[in-house]
Amino acid sequence: MEEYLLIALRTLFLYVVILITFRLMGKREIGELSVLDLVIYMMIAELVVLSIESPNEPVIRSLLPIFLLMAVQIGLAYFSMKNKKFRDIVDGRPSILINKGKIDEKAMREQRYNFDDLLLQLRENNVVNVSDVEFAILETSGKLSVFEKVKAKGEITIPLILDGEIQEDGLERIDKTSLWLRQHLKALGYKDIKAISFCSYQNDRFYVDLKDIEK
């Protein structure tokens, strides 16, 4: 009886610990977890299970690696926010599977995405006919964002600058060059590309957001 009571108390204690740990690690939906997030969450879950199944072992043996993994996840998340190249490696980049009504088979092969997957997600977006799709973008979360022709208002938003770095693939989509971008931004009063946090282009208009000044 004493052993079962110990297991129950340990379970409740670890429940509170994990609740606080996940809260500190940030709010993210399951579908938005990166590979690193998923691995860390799985390892923490396994450590909790082992701790509950071994009531005779000191609970600190489970808490130490849990807190270490939490610190690793927070550190990598912060580094990912500051470094886009690292973020691209960890989270990947969105892929346009249907571009202006045409299926990009090369992009599908790169993502190991078959036509059954495409049709399934189109149906989940209440799209029956592929010919009705103007753009279909496979997000880093694995979700397919669909823009139908009859609902699309002009072009989709194309990111041209992220974290102070020009996105060459974005420029290629609109058949423009980095020189063209710099000239237009300079005309709008933005001379320093590095000072721009986010810049997008849609329907011949720019949206520019400057980086926050860190004190």
Beta strands, then each sheet from edge to edge (+ up, - down):
strand 1: 95-99
strand 2: 102-103
strand 3: 133-138
strand 4: 144-148
strand 5: 158-162
strand 6: 165-166
strand 7: 196-202
strand 8: 205-210
sheet 1: 2+ 1- 3+ 4-
sheet 2: 6+ 5- 7+ 8-
end
